[in-house]
Amino acid sequence: MLTEQDFIKIEKQAIGIYQNLELQIIEEIATRIANFGYANTAVLNDIKIAQEMGFLYQDIIKLVAKYNNTSYEKVSQIFNEAGVQTLKFDDEIYIEAGLNPIPIKQSASMIQLLNATIKKTSGNLQNLVMTTANTSQTQFYNAMNMAYMEVSTGVKSYSQSILDAIDGMSSEGALIEYPSGRKYSLESAVRMNIVTSVNQTCGKLQELRADEVGCDLMEITAYSGARPEHAKWQGKIVSRSGKKGYLSLDDIGYGTATGFKGINCHHDWNPYYPGSPRTYTQKQLDDWKNEKVIYNAKEYSKYDATQLQRRMERQIRTDKKELAGLQGILTSNINDNKLIEDTRTQFAKRSLIYKTHQNELNHFIEQTSFVKDNTRLYVGKQDKNISTQVTNVTKIANKYNNSDIVESKVNGIKVTEIGEHIISRTYARNVSFEDVQDTLKNPIKYGKIRTNKTQQINGKNCTIIINTETGKLVTVYPKKTKKD
């Protein structure tokens, strides 16, 4: 039998197989988009895109192949550990009943089933991950064509169009495409395939064992926060042969995508003999079924609350993917200073959004006493570099927010708000907060009030723009640097 904690461990192991691949693919595409340049004609643009798509495909194939070379061993480890764990628990029940089950490693039929499933699952997974080469080509093609249309028609500047293209691609992440044409993120597809395959394989091992010793009844596991459709039958006794007085395999949807041991199901079962103590009382099952959670003064079912947490975690992962895409530009060989500066600005803005989402999850954890699953937030080796840069942005934001700038006056104008843009530009343009503070406290001169109600405040080392009507600090740029 596998417990809920066992399934959590399996999920972590599954995510780890291709953990670094997704961000590497995102950065690869982002770098190519940034280095692509702008073609003046549609024909030339199409030729350049076609050439770059070919190079991109080859590089993604090589990248994926490196991960696939080690994936079989990792998949095998997950399956073998789960199979041994499953039968270890079940066999203890059989031994207590006076039976003598054959160890899994001595059972030819079980070893054959396990090896066949490992080979099939690993092969399917490797083939699916290879489809990222095709989906990456499509993402690149769509991004570059959209950028060409936007720039050529004057809808957006070149740098803004490139940033938006990378932002959209990064939000999607590396995509796996199934034969049906349906697409999933690499992470979710890998996790879903392995968790589901492991659970179903262990179920078959348990059935082989039950047939071997002549056991018909099975008790289904239960846990707090189960999906409503499964909460109806969790903790109950099932008769594999369909005996009256018990649930049948059809009652629990065994063998269906949405039923017991279906897609992403975390329920398992173990042998049960009539008269044996039940693992769960009816009161316990009812309490779990009706368990409520309060978050921001609103009541949620335990299941709905866990789904809310999953959405928050997915959002944070998406934030990190977007930041990784921007990092792809900054680590590329481009020499477009405008694009580099705008990318750093966008990185800072995204960092502030990411921190907001982090704080939201932390508040959720505090209020619900749920456990934060850091494996659902981690995106691979690049995570550390992204976090370092985000920390630098956050330090700047904290200096602004913890200062006495708001409510202070400059040229008779009360500062009422520190705009997100000035924080982002401070980071992007390598302006020190101390220079900003000095300019506001010791301005050298003021510019004329513009038609858009903004005014320059010139200091020793930087110039600040303030909205004279609202008192909002709009942006900043170093001295002798072109302003925006």
Phi, psi and omega per residue, in radians:
M1 nan 2.431 3.077
L2 -1.858 2.335 3.126
T3 -1.578 3.008 3.086
E4 -1.032 -0.668 3.109
Q5 -1.146 -0.593 3.080
D6 -1.115 -0.721 3.136
F7 -1.154 -0.648 3.087
I8 -1.090 -0.719 3.098
K9 -1.105 -0.746 3.131
I10 -1.078 -0.720 3.107
E11 -1.048 -0.776 3.134
K12 -1.074 -0.744 3.129
Q13 -1.134 -0.689 -3.123
A14 -1.129 -0.805 -3.138
I15 -1.066 -0.611 -3.080
G16 -1.162 -0.377 -3.070
I17 -1.085 -0.830 -3.106
Y18 -2.054 0.491 -2.981
Q19 -1.002 -0.731 -3.070
N20 -1.510 -0.275 -3.022
L21 -1.124 -0.779 -3.029
E22 -1.029 -0.828 -3.120
L23 -1.199 -0.544 3.089
Q24 -1.141 -0.682 3.104
I25 -1.167 -0.759 3.127
I26 -1.041 -0.813 -3.132
E27 -1.151 -0.608 3.116
E28 -1.096 -0.821 -3.138
I29 -1.173 -0.759 -3.122
A30 -1.055 -0.738 3.136
T31 -1.092 -0.725 -3.137
R32 -1.179 -0.676 3.100
I33 -1.094 -0.776 -3.121
A34 -1.138 -0.655 -3.098
N35 -1.469 -0.158 -3.006
F36 -1.095 -0.741 -3.085
G37 1.456 3.084 -3.064
Y38 -1.964 2.143 3.102
A39 -1.612 2.403 -3.029
N40 -1.374 -0.354 -3.134
T41 -2.190 2.702 -3.126
A42 -1.092 -0.683 -3.113
V43 -1.121 -0.853 3.138
L44 -1.102 -0.656 3.127
N45 -1.078 -0.805 -3.137
D46 -1.102 -0.676 3.138
I47 -1.132 -0.802 -3.128
K48 -1.126 -0.709 3.132
I49 -1.102 -0.790 -3.122
A50 -1.057 -0.747 3.123
Q51 -1.108 -0.796 -3.093
E52 -1.182 -0.597 3.106
M53 -1.081 -0.669 3.119
G54 -1.123 -0.788 3.109
F55 -1.125 -0.717 -3.131
L56 -1.086 -0.780 -3.133
Y57 -1.013 -0.830 -3.127
Q58 -1.074 -0.732 -3.105
D59 -1.207 -0.679 3.119
I60 -1.163 -0.698 3.105
I61 -1.032 -0.785 3.123
K62 -1.110 -0.707 -3.123
L63 -1.125 -0.824 -3.131
V64 -1.132 -0.680 -3.109
A65 -1.028 -0.634 3.126
K66 -1.080 -0.711 3.134
Y67 -1.278 -0.671 3.141
N68 -1.131 -0.475 -3.132
N69 -1.098 -0.499 -3.105
T70 -1.902 -0.075 -3.043
S71 -1.215 -0.607 -3.093
Y72 -1.043 -0.795 -3.125
E73 -1.101 -0.680 -3.117
K74 -1.230 -0.706 3.085
V75 -1.111 -0.758 3.130
S76 -1.032 -0.729 3.137
Q77 -1.091 -0.758 -3.137
I78 -1.077 -0.818 -3.102
F79 -1.152 -0.770 -3.104
N80 -1.149 -0.748 3.115
E81 -1.102 -0.743 -3.131
A82 -1.168 -0.712 3.141
G83 -1.109 -0.775 3.119
V84 -1.126 -0.759 -3.139
Q85 -1.086 -0.732 -3.125
T86 -1.056 -0.921 -3.066
L87 -1.308 -0.431 3.092
K88 -1.060 -0.791 3.133
F89 -1.164 -0.837 -3.110
D90 -1.091 -0.735 -3.085
D91 -1.130 -0.524 3.077
E92 -1.096 -0.633 3.099
I93 -1.202 -0.752 -3.139
Y94 -1.136 -0.719 3.134
I95 -1.113 -0.706 3.111
E96 -1.106 -0.480 3.119
A97 -1.473 0.046 3.090
G98 1.603 0.236 -3.121
L99 -1.747 2.919 -3.084
N100 -2.308 1.314 -3.094
P101 -1.161 2.559 3.136
I102 -1.311 2.309 3.093
P103 -0.960 2.521 -3.056
I104 -0.982 -0.647 -3.096
K105 -1.270 -0.202 3.109
Q106 -1.807 0.013 -3.138
S107 -1.727 1.938 -3.106
A108 -1.086 -0.698 -3.107
S109 -1.165 -0.671 3.139
M110 -1.232 -0.752 3.112
I111 -1.095 -0.700 3.132
Q112 -1.115 -0.771 3.108
L113 -1.080 -0.788 -3.100
L114 -1.119 -0.831 -3.107
N115 -1.142 -0.701 3.141
A116 -1.121 -0.706 -3.124
T117 -1.228 -0.691 3.108
I118 -1.048 -0.808 -3.132
K119 -1.102 -0.754 -3.118
K120 -1.172 -0.821 -3.112
T121 -1.109 -0.796 -3.140
S122 -1.088 -0.750 3.131
G123 -1.115 -0.793 3.119
N124 -1.067 -0.737 -3.112
L125 -1.132 -0.766 3.139
Q126 -1.108 -0.710 3.106
N127 -1.140 -0.704 3.137
L128 -1.145 -0.768 -3.115
V129 -1.125 -0.551 3.094
M130 -1.093 -0.441 -3.138
T131 -1.178 -0.232 3.101
T132 -1.111 -0.415 3.099
A133 -1.132 -0.712 3.115
N134 -1.250 -0.798 -3.120
T135 -1.152 -0.551 3.101
S136 -1.158 -0.690 3.071
Q137 -1.041 -0.779 -3.130
T138 -1.111 -0.752 3.122
Q139 -1.070 -0.762 3.134
F140 -1.119 -0.794 -3.123
Y141 -1.056 -0.840 -3.122
N142 -1.117 -0.718 -3.127
A143 -1.116 -0.786 -3.085
M144 -1.249 -0.632 3.103
N145 -1.190 -0.689 3.096
M146 -1.118 -0.747 3.133
A147 -1.080 -0.723 3.133
Y148 -1.076 -0.793 -3.132
M149 -1.107 -0.744 -3.098
E150 -1.172 -0.729 -3.103
V151 -1.290 -0.778 -3.085
S152 -1.148 -0.487 3.129
T153 -1.668 -0.029 3.093
G154 1.373 0.219 -3.126
V155 -1.191 -0.683 3.140
K156 -2.429 2.796 3.012
S157 -1.272 2.857 -3.126
Y158 -1.047 -0.843 -3.081
S159 -1.134 -0.704 3.138
Q160 -1.155 -0.679 3.130
S161 -1.138 -0.733 3.121
I162 -1.109 -0.768 3.139
L163 -1.103 -0.723 3.126
D164 -1.160 -0.653 3.130
A165 -1.115 -0.767 -3.139
I166 -1.216 -0.637 3.112
D167 -1.076 -0.780 3.141
G168 -1.151 -0.737 3.125
M169 -1.145 -0.733 -3.114
S170 -1.167 -0.655 3.129
S171 -1.065 -0.679 3.103
E172 -1.178 -0.701 -3.063
G173 1.399 -3.079 3.068
A174 -1.283 2.224 -3.028
L175 -1.876 2.432 3.014
I176 -1.802 2.374 -3.125
E177 -1.989 2.185 3.109
Y178 -1.447 2.795 3.120
P179 -0.942 -0.502 3.135
S180 -1.247 -0.233 -3.097
G181 1.725 -0.177 -3.139
R182 -1.292 2.469 -3.081
K183 -2.012 2.491 3.064
Y184 -2.314 2.740 3.015
S185 -1.155 2.637 -3.106
L186 -0.970 -0.798 -3.088
E187 -1.077 -0.855 -3.083
S188 -1.181 -0.616 -3.138
A189 -1.167 -0.758 3.134
V190 -1.126 -0.821 -3.134
R191 -1.072 -0.810 -3.114
M192 -1.085 -0.762 -3.110
N193 -1.112 -0.812 -3.051
I194 -1.280 -0.828 -3.124
V195 -1.029 -0.810 -3.121
T196 -1.154 -0.776 -3.129
S197 -1.130 -0.726 3.125
V198 -1.089 -0.818 -3.112
N199 -1.088 -0.775 -3.125
Q200 -1.183 -0.658 3.120
T201 -1.158 -0.759 3.111
C202 -1.105 -0.597 3.079
G203 -1.087 -0.701 3.125
K204 -1.208 -0.650 3.066
L205 -1.080 -0.718 3.133
Q206 -1.137 -0.653 3.116
E207 -1.190 -0.687 3.083
L208 -1.053 -0.756 3.131
R209 -1.140 -0.759 -3.126
A210 -1.112 -0.700 3.091
D211 -1.124 -0.678 -3.109
E212 -1.073 -0.692 -3.079
V213 -1.797 0.003 3.097
G214 1.314 0.674 3.133
C215 -1.777 2.269 -3.099
D216 -1.809 -0.677 -3.027
L217 -1.549 2.489 3.111
M218 -2.352 2.456 3.091
E219 -1.788 2.219 -3.110
I220 -1.437 2.449 3.105
T221 -1.216 2.880 -3.137
A222 -2.555 2.689 3.094
Y223 -2.767 2.787 3.137
S224 -1.245 2.398 3.090
G225 1.524 0.316 3.104
A226 -1.187 2.667 3.105
R227 -1.089 2.495 -3.019
P228 -0.893 -0.694 -3.103
E229 -1.128 -0.526 -3.132
H230 -1.584 -0.429 3.136
A231 -1.104 -0.385 -3.117
K232 -1.167 -0.559 -3.078
W233 -2.082 -0.029 3.136
Q234 -1.157 2.527 -3.129
G235 1.418 -0.034 -3.097
K236 -1.590 2.948 3.099
I237 -1.709 2.358 -3.124
V238 -2.062 2.388 3.035
S239 -1.761 2.068 -3.127
R240 -1.178 -0.447 -3.137
S241 -1.597 -0.137 3.116
G242 1.547 0.483 3.126
K243 -1.089 2.521 3.121
K244 -1.172 2.610 3.139
G245 1.620 -0.075 3.122
Y246 -2.296 2.873 3.021
L247 -1.225 2.622 3.074
S248 -1.766 2.966 3.103
L249 -1.090 -0.577 3.094
D250 -1.179 -0.605 -3.129
D251 -1.074 -0.558 -3.106
I252 -1.772 0.086 3.091
G253 1.174 0.541 -3.122
Y254 -1.124 2.234 -3.127
G255 1.685 -0.077 3.108
T256 -1.810 2.797 -3.088
A257 -1.140 -0.542 -3.053
T258 -1.816 -0.007 -3.082
G259 -1.716 -2.764 -3.132
F260 -1.028 2.209 -3.089
K261 1.102 0.406 3.055
G262 -1.437 -2.785 -3.072
I263 -1.063 2.159 3.099
N264 1.060 0.299 3.110
C265 -1.273 2.379 3.126
H266 -1.887 0.275 3.120
H267 -1.641 2.600 3.090
D268 -2.375 -3.043 3.080
W269 -2.543 2.904 3.112
N270 -2.517 2.794 -3.097
P271 -1.053 2.565 3.090
Y272 -2.441 2.365 3.076
Y273 -1.992 2.389 -3.124
P274 -0.883 2.328 3.128
G275 1.596 -0.211 3.110
S276 -1.245 2.684 3.098
P277 -1.072 2.438 3.095
R278 -1.441 2.533 -3.130
T279 -1.234 -0.616 -3.071
Y280 -2.184 2.420 3.037
T281 -1.467 2.771 3.113
Q282 -1.086 -0.633 3.122
K283 -1.092 -0.729 3.128
Q284 -1.096 -0.755 3.125
L285 -1.124 -0.722 3.117
D286 -1.143 -0.702 3.129
D287 -1.093 -0.750 3.116
W288 -1.136 -0.698 -3.110
K289 -1.114 -0.599 -3.068
N290 -1.809 0.181 -3.067
E291 -1.139 2.363 -3.118
K292 -2.065 2.726 3.119
V293 -2.328 2.424 3.102
I294 -1.805 2.187 3.084
Y295 -2.408 2.161 -3.084
N296 0.890 0.775 3.072
A297 1.170 0.250 3.104
K298 -2.049 2.456 -3.110
E299 -1.587 2.331 3.104
Y300 -2.232 2.646 2.941
S301 -1.219 2.739 -3.124
K302 -1.017 -0.713 -3.141
Y303 -1.113 -0.832 -3.136
D304 -1.079 -0.619 3.121
A305 -1.171 -0.687 3.110
T306 -1.160 -0.616 3.094
Q307 -1.177 -0.613 3.080
L308 -1.120 -0.720 3.086
Q309 -1.101 -0.739 3.114
R310 -1.052 -0.685 3.130
R311 -1.139 -0.711 3.104
M312 -1.096 -0.732 -3.141
E313 -1.150 -0.710 3.105
R314 -1.114 -0.666 3.137
Q315 -1.115 -0.713 3.122
I316 -1.141 -0.681 3.082
R317 -1.128 -0.686 3.100
T318 -1.109 -0.725 3.082
D319 -0.983 -0.784 -3.112
K320 -1.159 -0.626 3.105
K321 -1.131 -0.717 3.117
E322 -1.118 -0.711 3.101
L323 -1.145 -0.632 3.114
A324 -1.138 -0.678 3.102
G325 -1.077 -0.742 3.101
L326 -1.159 -0.634 3.070
Q327 -1.082 -0.574 3.115
G328 -1.052 -0.637 3.087
I329 -1.196 -0.828 -3.035
L330 -1.172 -0.429 3.129
T331 -1.701 0.052 3.118
S332 -1.447 -3.108 -3.091
N333 -1.675 0.334 -3.102
I334 -1.185 2.596 3.087
N335 -2.127 0.374 3.096
D336 -1.454 1.736 -3.059
N337 -1.065 -0.634 3.124
K338 -1.116 -0.778 3.138
L339 -1.158 -0.692 3.136
I340 -1.102 -0.807 -3.130
E341 -1.124 -0.753 3.127
D342 -1.153 -0.597 3.112
T343 -1.176 -0.751 3.093
R344 -1.091 -0.652 3.095
T345 -1.129 -0.796 3.131
Q346 -1.122 -0.647 3.100
F347 -1.069 -0.754 3.137
A348 -1.119 -0.758 3.139
K349 -1.104 -0.749 3.120
R350 -1.159 -0.577 3.115
S351 -1.116 -0.704 3.138
L352 -1.170 -0.668 3.085
I353 -1.139 -0.747 3.116
Y354 -1.036 -0.764 3.126
K355 -1.128 -0.612 3.084
T356 -1.096 -0.760 3.125
H357 -1.185 -0.633 3.058
Q358 -1.066 -0.809 3.139
N359 -1.101 -0.644 3.122
E360 -1.089 -0.772 3.112
L361 -1.139 -0.730 3.124
N362 -1.069 -0.713 3.104
H363 -1.140 -0.650 3.112
F364 -1.102 -0.801 -3.141
I365 -1.081 -0.739 3.140
E366 -1.083 -0.741 -3.070
Q367 -1.331 -0.565 -3.041
T368 -1.738 -0.271 -3.054
S369 1.101 0.396 3.029
F370 -1.263 2.963 3.124
V371 -1.771 2.276 3.092
K372 -1.321 2.233 3.129
D373 -1.729 1.670 -3.062
N374 -1.150 -0.374 3.117
T375 -1.181 -0.433 3.101
R376 -1.424 -0.147 -3.138
L377 -1.837 -0.398 -3.080
Y378 -1.366 2.393 -3.082
V379 -2.067 0.131 3.078
G380 2.128 -2.943 -3.062
K381 -1.043 -0.539 -3.117
Q382 -1.238 -0.224 -3.085
D383 -0.974 -0.728 -3.081
K384 -1.134 -0.760 -3.133
N385 -1.145 -0.721 3.108
I386 -1.083 -0.786 -3.116
S387 -1.078 -0.643 3.134
T388 -1.102 -0.789 -3.136
Q389 -1.191 -0.666 3.101
V390 -1.099 -0.681 3.110
T391 -1.070 -0.683 3.119
N392 -1.106 -0.713 3.104
V393 -1.154 -0.759 -3.104
T394 -1.083 -0.663 3.117
K395 -1.065 -0.725 3.104
I396 -1.120 -0.799 -3.140
A397 -1.063 -0.716 3.141
N398 -1.140 -0.650 3.103
K399 -1.089 -0.754 3.095
Y400 -1.100 -0.889 -3.022
N401 -1.202 -0.474 -3.129
N402 -1.667 0.074 -3.128
S403 -1.547 3.089 3.100
D404 -1.749 0.393 -3.098
I405 -1.107 -0.854 3.113
V406 -1.116 2.366 -3.088
E407 1.485 -0.184 3.053
S408 -1.362 2.928 -3.131
K409 -2.131 2.509 3.061
V410 -2.410 2.148 -3.082
N411 0.959 0.605 3.116
G412 1.416 0.016 -3.122
I413 -1.772 2.204 3.098
K414 -1.372 2.244 3.080
V415 -1.356 2.090 -3.082
T416 -1.895 -0.369 -3.045
E417 -2.685 2.454 3.028
I418 -1.774 1.886 -3.075
G419 -1.204 2.627 3.094
E420 -1.031 -0.589 -3.060
H421 -1.158 -0.677 -3.118
I422 -1.194 -0.586 3.069
I423 -1.137 -0.772 -3.118
S424 -1.155 -0.710 3.129
R425 -1.225 -0.549 3.075
T426 -1.040 -0.750 3.097
Y427 -1.219 -0.847 -3.025
A428 -1.135 -0.597 -3.044
R429 -1.763 0.139 3.100
N430 0.984 0.695 3.055
V431 -1.554 2.389 3.119
S432 -1.436 2.520 3.106
F433 -1.072 -0.606 -3.140
E434 -1.079 -0.631 3.092
D435 -1.201 -0.638 3.082
V436 -1.090 -0.822 -3.115
Q437 -1.096 -0.713 3.138
D438 -1.143 -0.673 3.136
T439 -1.115 -0.682 3.141
L440 -1.257 -0.594 -3.108
K441 -1.505 -0.548 -3.097
N442 -2.295 1.083 -3.137
P443 -1.124 2.536 3.125
I444 -1.571 -0.764 3.091
K445 -2.779 2.946 -3.123
Y446 -2.135 2.545 3.068
G447 -1.506 3.045 3.098
K448 -1.264 2.627 3.080
I449 -1.266 2.156 -3.093
R450 -1.390 2.981 -3.140
T451 -1.137 -0.428 3.122
N452 -1.562 0.272 3.072
K453 1.171 0.535 3.059
T454 -2.005 2.761 -3.106
Q455 -2.516 2.494 3.075
Q456 -1.420 2.446 2.991
I457 -2.109 1.905 -3.068
N458 -1.599 2.281 3.093
G459 -2.098 -2.979 -3.107
K460 -1.130 -0.757 -3.031
N461 -2.129 -0.081 3.122
C462 -2.736 2.901 3.103
T463 -2.142 2.351 -3.122
I464 -1.985 2.523 3.037
I465 -1.877 2.271 3.116
I466 -2.179 2.512 3.041
N467 -1.450 2.013 -3.031
T468 -1.225 -0.354 -3.137
E469 -1.531 -0.743 -3.064
T470 -1.688 -0.331 -3.092
G471 1.366 0.255 -3.129
K472 -1.485 2.294 3.007
L473 -1.336 2.096 -2.959
V474 -1.613 -0.930 -3.079
T475 -2.769 3.056 -3.140
V476 -2.571 2.610 3.017
Y477 -2.590 2.638 -3.098
P478 -1.122 2.782 3.091
K479 -1.086 2.428 3.130
K480 1.158 0.461 3.078
T481 -2.088 2.415 -3.139
K482 -1.001 2.294 -3.102
K483 -1.541 2.846 3.069
D484 -1.850 nan nan
